[in-house]
Amino acid sequence: MRFVLSEEHRLFAASLDKLLDQADTPSAIRAWSSGDHAPGRRIWTSLAETGVFALAVPEEHDGMGLLPVELVTAMHGLGRHAVPGPLVETIAAASLLTALGDTRWLPRIAAGEALVTLAAPYALDADVADLVLTVQDGEVYEATPARALRPSIDPSRRLYEVTPTRKLGPADDSSLHLATLACAAQHLGVGRRLLELSVDYAKTRSQYGHPIGEYQAVKHHLANALIDLEFARPLVHAAALSHGTSDFPRDTSAAKIAASEAAYRTAKTALQVHGAIAYTAEYAPSLWIRKSRALLTTWGSPTTHRATLINTL
């Protein structure tokens, strides 16, 4: 089956790219990592103005209703620009709160005024989140940050243990699968950006008087990365289309496996093409390489999701 984005989807993706190209996300990432969240919050406000967060909020609470295809299109763009913050968690929280009938935070989420994190099992950026949620034993709780864990390989991702404070009600499984799908789309965007950076570098970096992109070994690595990413993309869109059906949990697991493994292999290719400089903190591609490794196991590792798929057979 062939999945092709509509003209409206392509225009939406292009508008996000244009906005984020002008936002200098590498500087925002580095500021976020140092504890200065102001640049990142400004990006969130701009994203809200394009309707990104409204995609998970019902219309009666200032949203657009849950639009899964538009959502994965947005998350791909946010991953491609490595936007910092609990993006997936805020989307998942909006869906959870909607299912619970707890509407207090929904207008603020849609407007980009509220960052919400969700512990699964650890909470991303709980120190800066306006609301912290956790799911334990199938129940959703409000929570407070507790102990900070050791630094992540991705410096913009800070994880915390949390303490439940107030039970809100049963967790909607579909909302958690939606988080898995959003993470898969985000990771696919990270991989796509790493491929673009690697191709550009291979055209300009010379060895023995020739750009390294002219060598067959480099071409093969880059071509394999492109194939991996292109084969993963339809699985992400297929999962978005299956939202609301009994196939959604299975399809989100398949999407997470394919997207995460494709993006992570692309990150390893990017490291090989750029050489050791790609892992230095001062070099922009390192931000995407590190994020790719962190996202590999976020919202379930490929091993975890393979077990889910096996259980559906």
URRA-V593445 format. One record per pair of residues at least 6 apart in sequence whose C-alpha atoms are under 8 Angstrom apart, sorted by the first residue. I is the first residue (numbers start at 1). GAP is how many residues later the second one is. D is the distance in Angstrom with one decimal. If there is no record, write none. Layout:
i = {I,I}
gap = {GAP,GAP}
d = {D,D}
This chain:
i = {2,3,3,3,9,9,12,13,13,13,16,16,16,16,17,17,19,20,20,21,23,25,25,25,25,26,26,26,28,28,28,28,28,29,29,29,29,29,30,30,31,31,31,32,32,32,32,32,33,33,33,37,40,40,40,44,45,45,45,47,47,48,48,48,48,49,49,51,51,51,52,52,52,53,53,53,53,53,53,54,54,54,54,54,54,54,55,55,55,55,55,55,55,55,55,56,56,56,56,56,56,56,56,56,56,57,57,57,57,57,57,57,57,57,57,57,58,58,58,58,59,61,61,61,62,62,62,62,63,63,68,68,68,69,69,69,71,72,72,72,72,72,72,72,73,75,75,75,75,75,76,76,76,76,76,76,77,77,78,78,79,79,79,79,79,79,80,80,80,80,80,80,80,81,81,81,82,82,82,82,84,84,85,85,85,85,85,86,86,86,86,86,87,88,88,88,89,89,89,89,89,90,90,90,90,90,91,92,92,92,92,92,93,93,93,93,93,94,94,95,96,96,96,96,97,97,98,99,100,100,100,100,100,105,108,109,109,114,114,114,115,115,115,115,116,116,116,116,116,117,117,117,117,117,117,117,117,118,118,118,118,118,119,119,119,119,119,119,120,120,120,121,121,121,122,122,122,122,123,123,123,123,123,123,124,124,124,124,125,125,125,125,126,126,126,126,126,126,127,131,131,132,132,132,132,133,133,133,133,133,134,134,134,134,134,134,135,135,138,138,139,139,139,139,139,140,140,140,140,140,141,141,141,141,141,141,142,142,142,142,142,143,143,143,143,143,144,144,144,144,145,145,145,145,146,146,146,146,147,147,147,148,148,148,148,149,149,149,149,150,151,151,151,152,152,152,153,153,153,153,154,154,154,154,154,174,174,174,177,177,177,178,179,180,180,180,180,180,181,181,181,181,181,181,181,183,183,183,183,184,184,184,184,184,185,185,187,187,187,187,187,187,188,188,188,188,188,188,188,190,190,190,190,191,191,191,191,191,191,191,191,192,192,193,194,194,194,194,194,194,195,195,195,195,195,195,197,197,198,198,198,198,199,199,201,201,202,202,202,202,202,202,203,203,203,203,204,204,205,205,206,212,213,218,221,222,222,225,225,225,225,228,228,229,229,229,231,232,232,232,232,233,235,235,235,235,236,236,236,236,238,239,239,239,239,240,242,242,250,250,250,253,253,253,253,254,254,254,256,256,257,257,257,257,260,260,260,260,261,261,263,264,264,264,267,267,267,267,268,270,270,271,271,271,277,278,278,278,278,279,279,279,280,281,296}
gap = {232,231,234,235,61,64,62,60,61,64,31,34,58,61,60,64,27,23,61,60,20,15,56,57,58,56,258,261,9,11,12,55,56,11,53,54,55,127,125,126,6,8,9,6,7,8,52,124,122,123,124,91,43,44,45,68,66,67,68,6,65,6,62,63,64,62,63,12,13,59,19,22,58,10,38,56,57,58,59,8,9,10,11,55,56,57,8,9,10,11,12,13,15,16,55,7,8,9,10,11,15,35,38,39,54,6,7,8,9,37,38,41,49,50,52,53,6,7,8,40,6,42,45,46,44,45,48,49,44,47,172,173,175,168,171,172,111,109,110,113,114,164,165,168,112,107,108,110,111,114,109,110,111,112,113,114,109,112,108,111,106,107,108,109,110,111,106,108,109,110,111,112,113,108,109,112,108,205,206,209,72,73,30,39,40,71,72,29,30,31,38,39,28,91,94,95,27,28,29,35,90,19,25,26,27,28,88,26,83,84,86,87,23,24,25,40,82,12,15,80,75,76,79,80,6,9,8,73,68,69,70,71,72,9,6,6,7,15,16,17,13,14,15,16,13,14,15,16,17,6,7,8,9,12,14,15,16,6,14,15,16,17,13,14,15,16,42,43,14,15,179,13,14,40,37,38,39,40,9,11,36,37,38,39,33,34,35,36,32,33,34,35,6,18,19,32,33,34,18,11,12,10,11,12,13,7,8,9,10,31,6,7,8,9,28,30,6,36,32,33,28,29,30,31,32,27,28,29,30,31,23,24,25,26,27,28,22,23,24,25,26,19,20,21,22,23,18,19,20,21,15,16,17,18,14,15,16,17,13,14,15,10,11,12,13,9,10,11,12,9,6,7,8,6,7,142,137,138,140,141,133,136,137,139,140,70,74,75,71,72,75,74,120,72,73,76,119,120,55,58,59,71,72,74,75,73,112,115,116,52,71,72,75,76,51,74,72,73,76,105,108,109,41,44,45,71,72,74,75,73,98,101,102,38,71,72,73,75,76,97,101,37,71,95,72,73,76,91,94,95,27,30,31,71,72,75,73,88,24,72,75,76,14,23,72,73,9,10,11,16,71,72,8,9,10,11,7,8,6,7,6,6,6,55,48,44,47,37,40,41,44,34,35,30,33,34,27,23,26,27,30,26,16,19,20,23,16,19,20,23,13,9,12,13,16,8,6,9,58,59,62,52,53,55,56,51,52,55,46,49,44,45,48,49,32,35,36,42,35,41,29,28,29,32,21,22,25,26,21,8,19,7,8,18,6,6,7,8,11,6,7,10,6,6,6}
d = {7.3,6.0,7.0,7.7,6.7,7.2,7.9,6.4,6.6,6.5,7.7,7.7,7.5,6.6,6.5,8.0,7.9,7.9,6.7,7.8,6.9,7.9,6.6,7.0,6.3,7.9,6.6,7.5,7.8,5.2,5.4,8.0,7.5,7.2,7.8,7.1,5.8,6.1,7.9,7.1,6.5,7.2,7.9,7.9,7.7,6.6,7.1,6.0,5.4,4.5,7.5,7.9,7.6,6.5,7.5,5.8,7.3,5.2,7.0,7.5,7.4,7.2,6.6,5.4,4.9,7.2,7.9,8.0,7.9,7.4,7.3,6.5,7.8,7.8,6.9,6.4,4.9,7.2,6.6,7.1,4.2,5.4,7.2,7.4,4.3,7.3,6.4,5.4,5.9,5.3,5.6,7.8,7.2,6.1,7.8,7.1,7.3,6.0,4.5,6.8,7.6,5.9,6.1,6.2,7.9,4.4,6.2,5.3,6.1,6.2,7.1,7.5,6.3,7.8,7.8,6.3,5.8,4.0,6.5,7.6,5.1,7.4,6.1,5.3,7.8,5.5,6.4,8.0,7.3,5.7,5.1,7.1,7.0,6.6,5.4,6.7,7.3,7.5,5.9,5.4,7.7,7.6,7.4,7.2,7.5,6.1,7.6,5.5,4.8,7.5,4.8,4.6,7.2,6.2,4.3,7.6,7.3,5.9,6.4,7.1,7.5,4.2,6.0,7.1,4.4,4.7,7.3,7.8,4.1,4.6,7.3,6.4,5.1,7.7,7.2,7.4,6.6,7.7,6.5,7.7,6.3,7.8,7.9,7.7,6.7,7.6,7.5,6.9,6.8,5.8,6.0,6.6,8.0,5.8,5.9,6.1,6.4,5.0,5.3,8.0,6.8,7.5,6.1,4.7,5.8,7.4,7.0,7.7,5.6,6.4,6.5,5.2,6.7,7.2,6.7,7.5,7.7,6.3,7.2,5.4,6.6,6.0,5.6,8.0,6.5,7.7,7.8,6.5,7.5,6.6,7.4,7.9,7.9,7.5,5.4,7.0,7.9,7.5,5.7,7.5,7.8,5.0,5.4,6.8,5.3,5.8,4.8,5.9,7.5,6.0,6.1,6.9,6.3,6.1,6.5,5.1,6.2,7.2,6.0,4.7,5.3,7.6,7.7,6.3,4.6,6.7,7.7,7.3,6.8,6.8,7.2,7.6,7.8,7.8,6.0,5.5,5.4,7.2,7.6,7.8,5.4,5.1,6.4,7.0,6.4,5.7,4.7,6.5,6.7,5.3,6.1,7.3,6.4,7.8,5.8,7.9,7.2,6.3,6.6,7.6,8.0,5.9,5.3,6.2,7.6,6.8,5.6,4.6,5.4,7.9,5.8,5.3,6.4,6.4,7.6,6.9,6.3,6.8,5.9,5.4,7.1,7.4,5.6,4.3,5.0,6.1,5.4,5.5,5.8,5.4,5.7,6.6,5.3,4.3,5.3,7.4,5.9,5.6,5.2,6.5,7.0,6.1,5.2,4.2,5.0,7.0,5.5,5.3,6.6,7.0,6.3,6.3,4.5,6.4,6.5,5.3,4.8,6.2,5.7,5.3,7.2,7.5,6.1,4.4,6.3,7.5,5.6,5.5,7.1,7.8,7.8,6.3,7.6,6.4,7.5,7.3,5.9,7.5,7.5,6.4,7.1,4.9,5.1,7.8,6.2,7.9,7.9,7.6,7.5,6.0,6.4,7.7,7.2,6.4,7.5,6.7,5.4,7.5,7.0,7.3,7.5,5.3,7.9,6.9,6.6,7.5,7.5,7.5,7.0,7.0,6.3,4.8,5.5,6.4,6.5,7.2,6.4,6.0,6.3,6.5,6.4,7.9,6.9,7.8,7.4,5.3,6.9,7.5,5.7,6.7,6.1,7.7,6.5,7.3,7.2,4.1,7.0,5.8,6.6,8.0,7.2,7.1,7.4,7.8,6.8,6.4,6.2,7.0,6.7,7.4,7.1,7.1,7.3,6.5,8.0,6.8,7.8,7.3,7.8,5.5,6.4,6.9,7.4,7.3,7.8,7.1,6.3,5.3,4.4,7.9,7.0,8.0,5.6,6.8,5.4,7.9,5.8,7.8,5.3,6.0,5.5,6.9,6.1,7.1,6.4,8.0,7.1,7.0,6.9,5.2,7.4,5.1,8.0,6.9,5.4,6.8,7.8,6.8,5.0,5.2,6.9,7.1,7.3,6.8,5.0,7.5,7.3,4.8,7.7,7.5,7.1,6.1,4.8,5.4,6.7,8.0,5.2,7.3,7.2,6.0,7.0,5.0,7.2,7.0,6.8,7.2,7.7,7.3,7.0,7.4,7.5,4.8,6.6,7.4,7.9,7.2,5.3,7.3,7.2,7.4,6.6,5.7,6.4,6.9,7.8,5.3,6.6,8.0,7.8,7.6,7.7,5.7,7.2,7.7,6.9,7.9,5.9,5.3,8.0,7.7,4.9,7.6,6.3,7.4,7.5}
